[in-house]
Amino acid sequence: MSLELLDARPTAEGMAITFGTERGIQRLEGSPEEVARLARAMQQVAVLGQVNEHEDVWLDAVAVGDAIVKLGLAPGGQTRVLITRR
């Protein structure tokens, strides 16, 4: 799944982030710590994706507000993203 950052804004409790995905628009709201952890995890997955040629695996799951964002790798240097609501 592709993931494109469309918008990021501060809120009274933290941040609201809007992503465009293959499944449509996804809006996440979370604390500054949750958003920072997601950003770090996304950077790590992007780096590892460049060297992955054969593996299909989930690497991390990050809680952001009422959502869980799973990040992983797919063969051919692709990344995987799955956003679910709790």
Secondary structure, 3 states (H helix, E strand, C coil): CCEEEEEEEECCCCEEEEEEECCEEEEEEECHHHHHHHHHHHHHHHHHHCCCCCCCEEEEEEEECCEEEEEEEECCCEEEEEEEEC
